[in-house]
Amino acid sequence: MRALPRIIRAGLTGIVLWLSTGAGIQAAHAQGIGSDVFVASPAAEAFRAGEFEAALAGFEAMLGQYPDDLLILRYIGIANDRLGRYEAARQAFLRALAVEPDDLATRFYLGITEYKDGDNDAAAENFREVEQKGAGTKYAERAQEFLAAIRADDRPWTARLNGFAQAGAQYDANVPEGPDGGGGGGTVALLEYLRVGYALVDTPAWQIRVEGDGYLSQHTEGDADGFDLQQAGPAIDITHATTLAGVPLLPGVRYAYRKTFLSGDGFSDGHSVAASLATSLVEDTVTRLSYQLSVEDFEDEGRDPGETSRDAVGHGVGVTQSVYLLGRDLVLSFGYSYGWSEADGDNFDARSHDGTLGLSAWLPAGLTLELSGAVGRDDYPDFAGPRQRRTNRYTAAVALAVPIWERLKASLSYKHSTEDSNYSVLDIDRDIVTLVVGYGF
């Protein structure tokens, strides 16, 4: 979710407050309608209220009475920009500049539209002209800020490359997920994780990333033999920052492939496509909607594939709400998701409900504390047994991250999980303690 504040920075940095109070309108020089009449118009009131569709309709009606009016054309462009209609905004600004080529305000807003639409070269050209011709004005100050942002966007390929590496150890009290009272076994595992990504496109409006990652866990004791895990796969992630009726939106789609091995033997192949939409309807909040389609193909079909095959097509929908408190030093999040899986084997057809609650706190000395909990329910409607299988799941976790040096951090976490099934042999309790050191680059 780091990209959502960038929407606000790209399209609304200092400008919403400036315009919504009418300061930008009153300071502008109008030809024809007059600034006082413009400010008092219903269209301008709608604009200040963030009702950009209504404002746009009003501005276009006013343009019929005052053809080629500089101020009206400019705000037709700004309203279209707020609605994410960048080409319509660009055409309105160009028409206004045809009326008055030296109008700094119009050229400044044209630069903003081009910046948000990903045309950094055109945006920089307009911002440089505003900076040169408007020295000492607010427009020139803002133009310098956007030029600095463009220089950050136009970085060499090495700056578009990033990643994360992590290594550590984990104690798992029930590695094979054996039933309560027997079958489980505890051991320590060594963990390694690496993710490397590259931004093919990285503009204020569009981000397209390709990445690959791999995970290894190797147990140090023989009682966990056969449960060493290796996973690896590529992914591509596409997000687009835009607005609708003044509301920032961040839709995205991600495809990932995952190959899984257990102790070097092939275990499963997985494909997933996830679509998401993040928005900030209220200040200091982020709402995220998601849907995921997954396809899993397991090497082992079991003794009776009609009942025991785990090959499945799964679906999941969810919503997560985050609230930023105490100047964003505290983040509260809660969510709900529903999933359903259609497996080749009846025993693995499933319907799942999950509720989550989390709290993240930034503490003095760079410490980060995270608390989380989850409650879930799994139903297996076609389970081949004397009664339908049901499982209630409970999870609680706490983690503390400590900075070591620049981007190097250590994290210590504890997680307890319980699976309470109506088949007692399937009840599972698990305690996991993890200590890792991670470095981001």
Secondary structure as UniProt FT lines:
FT   HELIX           3..12
FT   TURN            13..14
FT   HELIX           15..20
FT   TURN            21..22
FT   HELIX           23..27
FT   HELIX           35..40
FT   HELIX           42..48
FT   TURN            49..50
FT   HELIX           52..65
FT   TURN            67..68
FT   HELIX           70..82
FT   TURN            83..84
FT   HELIX           86..99
FT   TURN            101..102
FT   HELIX           104..116
FT   TURN            117..118
FT   HELIX           120..133
FT   TURN            134..136
FT   HELIX           138..153
FT   HELIX           157..160
FT   STRAND          161..172
FT   TURN            173..176
FT   TURN            180..181
FT   STRAND          187..202
FT   STRAND          206..219
FT   HELIX           222..224
FT   TURN            225..226
FT   STRAND          229..240
FT   STRAND          242..244
FT   TURN            245..246
FT   STRAND          247..262
FT   TURN            263..264
FT   STRAND          265..279
FT   TURN            283..284
FT   STRAND          285..298
FT   HELIX           305..308
FT   STRAND          312..325
FT   TURN            326..329
FT   STRAND          330..343
FT   HELIX           346..348
FT   STRAND          350..362
FT   HELIX           364..366
FT   STRAND          368..380
FT   TURN            381..382
FT   STRAND          389..405
FT   TURN            406..407
FT   STRAND          408..421
FT   HELIX           424..426
FT   STRAND          428..440
//
